[in-house]
Amino acid sequence: MQGGFGRLFFCLFRRTCPVTTTAIVSALHEELAAVLALMPDEQQQVVGGRTFWRGHLHGHDVVAVLSGIGKVAAATTATVLVERFGVQRIVFTGVAGGLAPGVRVGDVVVAQRFLQHDMDASPIFPRHEVPGYGRASFDADAALTAQLARASERVLRALPSQLGPEVLNAFELQTPRCHQGLLISGDRFVSTTAESQALREALPEALAVEMEGAAFAQVCHDYGVPLAVVRTISDRADDAAHVDFPRFLREVASRYSGAIIDALLTQR
């Protein structure tokens, strides 16, 4: 009862609080640096071994932070954002490996649902179901996700032409698309054709795979905090993933991240 009352009190307080604080989260430094470059007045605060940057962006109160790699680090970061910083919504931007046909390098995936592909408490519970929740997947916030999708589509219409022919040719970027649907997470980096094929067979609706989104989704579900996640596709999560990842991160993904967050927070 006490835990349930605490969550209820927190949600009521959050809904009546006049100031909305947005958390901007990335998994990698280069992506977060693109966001920090947009903030004119950020100040650092260290909590739980993580550096949080508090400031403003286009009139919004913002807390920016690196999530850490993997689900445990992600869950810790999400909890600190809610408990210590009192954020009212969380936006995550990062990279992922494409799974579904047609999800190509340079595309983006805006998540509508999240699932842990390595959660398996069978035979006590069905495979992928999270014990205690009676479900395998958790939803993104519909309204915030729609805003993030609009921002992503706006960026994809304008930014690729600004990358230059050398970058476009190096990564074989064509006309990038914004996909929406299931994003799956797990505590291993998927980079072989065998793993990728196994995931497609087990979870045919999955668009892309990464390592943090489902953990954020579960924490945000527990606290009633809206979550939206966008991932730039850096490779196809298979044996043919020969992309120069550091260069892709620097010249493509980080620019996507900064531009998408900028477009999101300037929407009217």
C-alpha positions, 0 to 999 in steps of 0.5 A: 500500500505504501509503495502504491500511495507513493507512486499515486502521490508522485503522479498527482504532484507531477501533473499539478507542477507548473514547470515541465522538465524534459530529460534528454538521454543518449547512450553515447557521448557524441550524441549527447554532445550534439544536444549539449551544444544547443544548451546555452547555460548547462550546469553539471551535477554528479549523482550515482557516478553519472554527470547530469547537465541541467539547463534550458533549451528553447525555453524548456527546462532540460536535464541531459545525461548519458544513460550508460550501456545496457539495461541495468545502467539504463534503469538506474539512470531513469530512476535517478532522473525521476526521483532526484530531478523530478523530470516529467518526460524522458526523450532518448536518442541513440543508435540501433541495429536494423532488423526488419526488411526495409529498415536501412542504415541512415533510417530512424526508428521511433519506438511505439513499444519496447520489449526485452528480447533476452527476458526468459523466465520460462517455463514459469512465465511465457518467454519475454514476459516480465514477471510481476507485470503480466506483459512482455512489452511496454508502450511509449507515450503516444502524444510525445512519440507523435511529436518525436516522429514529426520532428524526426520526419522534419529532420530527415527531409532536410538534414541528409542533403546537408551531410555532403556527397562524401558522407552519403556515398561512404554509408550508402545513404539513400532517401532516409525513412522514419519507421514506427513500431516495436524496438527490442533491447537486450544485454548483448551487442547483436552483430552476427547474421545468426543472432539477427535471424534468430531475433527476426524469427522470434520477434517478427514485428521488431524493427531494430535492436539496442540495449537500453530502451526497454529498461527505460520503458519499464521504469517510466511505466512504474512512475507514470512518466511519458517516454519517447525514443528515437534510434538512428540505424547504424548497421543491420546487426549482422555479419555484413555490418562493416560501417565505420561506426566512429565515423558514422556516429560523428558525421551522421548519428550525432547530427541526427540527434542534435537536429531531432531534439532541436526540432522536437523542442521548437514544435508548436 
